[in-house]
């Protein structure tokens, strides 16, 4: 029912968030989607390396650490013979490729960091805090 307001951004701008942050959230989304209730929301993603391959025709390279609080969560995230990690990585890679319009080489590692959610420095590093 509201009247249309003025455009504050040009039509080709989709978001003010950088691709690195969106990639982090896409990986996290796939973890939560595929693990359902098995792994609590205590999963953090750290983008270790993000190499864009602008104008070279090569794939963008993204390396990310997935932090969880327990070794049992790590086991679930890896899955039997790595199937869950592959499923998460493949789905995330497809979404990131759609976003950037090019190929992506996505490498994921899972690390156990007990009680990381109560560490202000870890929360900041993983993008949960801005202070």
C-alpha positions as CSV (number, residue, x, y, z in Angstrom):
1,X,0.0,0.0,0.0
2,X,3.1,2.2,0.3
3,X,3.8,4.5,-2.7
4,X,7.0,3.6,-4.6
5,X,9.9,5.7,-3.3
6,X,13.0,7.0,-5.0
7,X,15.8,4.6,-6.0
8,X,18.8,5.1,-3.8
9,X,21.0,2.6,-5.7
10,X,21.3,1.9,-9.4
11,X,19.4,-1.1,-10.8
12,X,22.5,-3.2,-11.3
13,X,23.5,-3.1,-7.6
14,X,22.1,-6.2,-5.8
15,X,23.7,-5.8,-2.4
16,X,26.2,-3.7,-0.4
17,X,27.8,-6.9,1.0
18,X,31.0,-8.2,-0.6
19,X,31.2,-11.6,-2.3
20,X,33.6,-12.9,0.3
21,X,30.9,-12.4,3.1
22,X,28.2,-13.8,0.9
23,X,30.3,-16.9,0.2
24,X,30.7,-17.4,3.9
25,X,27.0,-17.3,4.4
26,X,26.3,-19.6,1.5
27,X,28.6,-22.3,3.0
28,X,26.9,-21.9,6.4
29,X,23.5,-22.1,4.8
30,X,24.4,-25.4,3.2
31,X,25.7,-26.8,6.4
32,X,22.5,-26.0,8.2
33,X,20.3,-27.2,5.3
34,X,22.0,-30.6,5.0
35,X,22.7,-31.4,8.7
36,X,19.3,-30.3,10.0
37,X,19.2,-30.9,13.7
38,X,22.4,-33.0,13.9
39,X,24.7,-30.1,14.2
40,X,23.5,-27.1,16.2
41,X,23.9,-23.6,14.9
42,X,27.3,-23.5,16.5
43,X,29.1,-23.5,13.1
44,X,31.3,-20.6,12.0
45,X,33.0,-20.1,8.7
46,X,36.3,-18.4,8.2
47,X,37.3,-17.5,4.6
48,X,41.1,-18.1,4.7
49,X,41.7,-17.2,1.0
50,X,39.6,-15.6,-1.6
51,X,41.3,-15.2,-5.0
52,X,39.2,-13.7,-7.7
53,X,40.2,-14.6,-11.2
54,X,38.9,-11.5,-13.0
55,X,39.5,-11.4,-16.7
56,X,41.8,-14.4,-16.7
57,X,39.3,-17.2,-17.5
58,X,40.5,-19.2,-14.5
59,X,38.4,-20.3,-11.6
60,X,38.0,-18.2,-8.4
61,X,39.7,-20.0,-5.5
62,X,38.0,-20.0,-2.1
63,X,39.6,-21.7,0.9
64,X,37.5,-21.9,4.1
65,X,37.7,-23.3,7.6
66,X,34.5,-24.6,9.1
67,X,34.6,-24.3,12.9
68,X,32.5,-26.5,15.2
69,X,32.6,-27.0,18.9
70,X,32.8,-30.8,19.2
71,X,34.6,-33.7,17.5
72,X,31.2,-35.4,17.1
73,X,30.1,-32.4,15.1
74,X,33.2,-32.7,12.9
75,X,32.4,-36.4,12.3
76,X,28.8,-35.5,11.2
77,X,30.0,-32.7,9.0
78,X,32.5,-34.9,7.2
79,X,30.0,-37.8,6.9
80,X,30.7,-41.4,5.9
81,X,33.8,-41.4,3.6
82,X,33.5,-37.6,3.2
83,X,30.0,-37.7,1.6
84,X,28.5,-34.9,3.7
85,X,31.4,-32.5,3.3
86,X,31.3,-33.2,-0.5
87,X,27.5,-32.5,-0.6
88,X,28.0,-29.3,1.4
89,X,30.9,-28.1,-0.8
90,X,29.2,-29.0,-4.1
91,X,26.0,-27.2,-3.3
92,X,27.8,-24.1,-1.9
93,X,30.1,-24.1,-5.0
94,X,27.1,-24.1,-7.4
95,X,25.5,-21.2,-5.6
96,X,28.7,-19.2,-5.5
97,X,29.3,-19.8,-9.2
98,X,25.8,-18.5,-9.9
99,X,26.5,-15.4,-7.8
100,X,29.9,-14.5,-9.5
101,X,29.1,-15.8,-12.9
102,X,32.1,-18.0,-13.2
103,X,33.9,-21.2,-12.0
104,X,34.9,-21.6,-8.4
105,X,37.4,-23.9,-6.8
106,X,36.1,-24.3,-3.3
107,X,38.2,-26.0,-0.6
108,X,36.7,-26.7,2.8
109,X,38.4,-27.8,6.1
110,X,36.7,-28.7,9.3
111,X,38.3,-27.7,12.6
112,X,37.2,-28.3,16.2
113,X,37.4,-25.2,18.4
114,X,35.7,-25.8,21.7
115,X,33.5,-23.0,23.0
116,X,34.4,-20.7,20.1
117,X,31.0,-19.0,20.4
118,X,32.0,-17.5,23.8
119,X,35.2,-16.0,22.5
120,X,34.8,-12.3,21.4
121,X,37.9,-12.5,19.2
122,X,36.6,-15.6,17.4
123,X,33.1,-14.1,17.0
124,X,34.7,-11.0,15.4
125,X,37.0,-13.1,13.2
126,X,34.1,-15.1,11.9
127,X,32.0,-12.1,11.1
128,X,29.5,-12.3,14.0
129,X,30.6,-9.1,15.7
130,X,31.7,-5.7,14.2
131,X,33.2,-4.1,17.3
